[in-house]
């Protein structure tokens, strides 16, 4: 019988960990957060989602000696010229439990005078898989989820900008979707399914 593969998740975000485990866990892959190895988060100094994901994945590999998966994601708002983008998680300039609330508040403030039809936005996700810290050919998968920014938060599920992200196909916010539906639609779900398709070809 095949044994589970152990892969380190280069993130301390509990929301991301839940989504990754839900989708990847079906393939006999045990996703272990880097915090279980006392690995601290590394500064995201890249200028793109790909660069930041690679930085995080290499750091996790180097510290644990295991293969790693790193996710870098964010929301791009057209009326803000693509912001907050790679700075989505730290848009309000703070970290910790209050970050989501403050980030959402700032986004609403920035879009206060922007009409409904001009509030187009999309979630972007890049997921990187590295076999080891010096892996010269990382597996890179990307997903995009199109929608709009609401005028107020709706829903209690999800995390981050989910309560503000309107999903046209389902006429609700991302935070009003059940977990299964969100994983089918979301940027992270798309990227993870790409990863799973490639998994059988990985050594």
C-alpha positions in Angstrom: 0.0 0.0 0.0 1.3 3.4 -0.9 2.3 5.6 2.0 1.5 9.3 2.4 4.0 11.8 1.1 5.0 14.5 3.5 5.1 18.0 2.1 5.7 21.2 4.0 3.3 24.1 3.5 5.4 27.3 3.5 2.7 29.3 5.2 1.3 30.0 8.6 -2.1 31.1 7.3 -4.7 28.7 8.8 -7.2 29.4 6.1 -4.8 28.5 3.3 -3.8 25.3 5.2 -7.4 24.2 5.5 -8.0 24.7 1.7 -4.8 23.0 0.7 -5.4 20.0 3.0 -9.0 19.6 1.7 -7.9 19.4 -1.9 -4.5 17.8 -1.7 -5.2 15.4 1.1 -7.1 13.1 -1.2 -3.9 12.1 -3.0 -2.2 10.5 0.0 -0.2 13.7 0.6 0.3 14.8 4.2 0.5 18.6 4.2 2.4 19.8 7.3 2.6 23.5 8.1 6.1 24.9 8.5 5.2 26.1 12.0 5.3 22.4 13.1 9.0 22.6 12.3 9.4 25.9 14.1 10.2 27.5 10.7 9.4 31.3 10.7 7.9 33.1 7.8 10.5 34.7 5.5 10.2 38.3 4.1 8.3 38.4 0.8 10.7 40.6 -1.1 9.7 39.6 -4.6 7.8 41.9 -7.1 5.4 39.2 -8.3 3.3 36.3 -7.0 5.7 33.9 -8.6 8.8 35.4 -7.0 7.3 35.5 -3.5 6.0 31.9 -3.8 9.5 30.7 -4.8 11.1 32.6 -1.9 8.8 31.0 0.6 9.1 27.5 -0.9 12.9 27.5 -1.0 13.0 28.7 2.6 10.7 25.9 3.8 12.8 23.3 1.9 16.1 24.6 3.2 14.8 24.6 6.8 13.1 21.2 6.8 14.8 19.1 4.1 11.4 18.1 2.8 9.6 19.0 -0.5 7.5 22.2 -0.1 4.4 23.9 -1.4 4.1 27.6 -1.3 1.2 29.7 -2.2 1.2 33.4 -3.0 -2.1 35.0 -3.7 -3.9 38.3 -3.6 -6.6 40.4 -5.1 -6.2 42.8 -8.0 -8.7 45.7 -8.3 -8.9 47.4 -11.7 -10.0 50.7 -10.3 -6.8 50.7 -8.2 -4.5 49.8 -11.1 -4.2 46.2 -9.8 -3.6 47.0 -6.2 -3.3 45.6 -3.6 -1.9 42.7 -5.6 1.1 41.1 -3.9 0.6 43.4 -0.9 -3.0 42.1 -0.3 -2.2 40.5 3.1 -0.5 43.6 4.4 -2.6 46.3 2.6 -3.4 48.1 5.9 0.1 47.8 7.1 -0.6 45.5 10.1 -0.2 41.8 10.8 -2.0 39.5 13.1 -5.7 38.6 13.8 -6.9 42.1 13.0 -5.3 42.2 9.5 -8.2 40.9 7.6 -10.6 43.4 9.1 -8.3 46.4 8.5 -7.4 45.3 5.0 -11.1 45.1 4.1 -11.8 48.4 5.7 -9.0 50.1 3.7 -10.2 48.5 0.4 -13.7 49.8 1.0 -12.3 53.3 1.8 -10.2 53.3 -1.4 -13.3 52.3 -3.5 -15.8 54.6 -1.7 -16.6 56.7 -4.8 -16.2 54.0 -7.4 -19.5 52.9 -9.0 -20.6 49.2 -9.1 -19.7 48.5 -12.7 -16.2 49.8 -12.2 -15.4 47.6 -9.2 -14.1 44.7 -11.2 -11.5 42.6 -9.5 -9.9 39.2 -9.5 -8.2 36.8 -7.1 -4.8 35.5 -8.3 -3.0 32.5 -6.9 0.4 31.1 -7.8 1.4 27.7 -6.2 4.9 26.5 -6.4 6.1 23.0 -5.6 9.8 22.4 -5.0 11.4 18.9 -4.6 14.3 20.5 -2.6 15.8 23.9 -1.9 18.0 23.8 -5.0 15.4 22.5 -7.4 16.1 24.2 -10.7 12.8 23.3 -12.3 10.0 24.2 -9.8 6.4 23.3 -10.7 4.4 26.5 -11.0 0.6 26.5 -11.2 -1.7 29.5 -11.5 -5.4 30.3 -11.0 -7.6 33.3 -11.5 -11.1 34.1 -10.2 -13.0 37.0 -11.7 -15.5 39.1 -9.8 -16.4 42.5 -8.3 -15.8 44.3 -5.0 -19.0 44.8 -2.9 -19.9 47.9 -1.0 -20.1 46.1 2.3 -19.0 42.7 3.7 -21.3 39.7 3.4 -20.9 36.2 4.7 -19.0 34.5 7.5 -17.1 31.8 5.6 -13.6 32.0 4.2 -11.0 34.6 5.1 -9.2 37.6 3.8 -11.2 39.5 1.2 -13.8 36.8 0.8 -16.6 38.9 2.4 -16.0 41.7 -0.2 -15.6 39.5 -3.3 -18.8 39.2 -5.3 -19.1 36.0 -7.4 -21.3 36.8 -10.4 -22.0 33.1 -11.3 -23.5 32.5 -7.8 -24.9 35.9 -7.0 -23.2 36.1 -3.6 -19.9 36.8 -1.9 -17.1 34.3 -1.7 -17.7 34.2 2.1 -21.3 33.1 1.5 -20.2 30.0 -0.5 -19.9 26.6 1.2 -16.4 25.1 1.3 -16.9 22.6 -1.5 -18.3 25.2 -3.9 -15.6 27.7 -3.1 -12.9 25.1 -3.7 -14.4 24.3 -7.1 -14.4 28.0 -8.2 -11.6 29.7 -6.4 -8.2 30.8 -7.7 -6.5 28.5 -5.2 -8.7 25.6 -6.1 -7.8 26.0 -9.8 -4.1 26.2 -9.1 -4.2 23.1 -6.8 -6.1 21.1 -9.4 -3.4 21.9 -11.9 -0.8 20.7 -9.3 -2.7 17.4 -8.8 -2.8 16.8 -12.5 1.0 17.1 -12.6 1.6 15.1 -9.4 1.7 11.7 -11.1 4.7 12.9 -13.1 6.7 14.1 -10.1 9.6 11.9 -8.9 
